[in-house]
Amino acid sequence: MEIEQEHPVQEQAPAIMVAFDTENGTDPNDVHTKAAAIKLPYNDKNVEFWFTMLEAKMRFAGIQSQWTKLQVVITLIPMEV
């Protein structure tokens, strides 16, 4: 005997993840204020972790354009690097 379901199970489409380093969106109007507030001492002992933390801070600030991301990175990386 087969049991009929009242509400058939619907398959959901998988979430589409956008790589932050290649995403190029539109920044919010106050992005410059938020970008200027990002502070993160450079860590040459663990560069990958440093970039992960910087990416998280930029996401939190709502930064989406490649231009603004570049400006934040070049502001925080020391000249000798």
Number of C-alpha atoms within 10 A of each C-alpha: 3 4 5 7 7 6 6 7 7 6 6 6 6 6 6 6 6 9 8 17 12 10 11 16 13 13 16 13 9 11 18 15 10 16 19 12 12 15 12 13 10 15 12 11 8 9 11 11 12 16 15 11 13 21 18 13 18 21 13 11 20 18 25 20 18 16 12 17 20 11 13 20 14 10 14 14 14 10 7 4 6
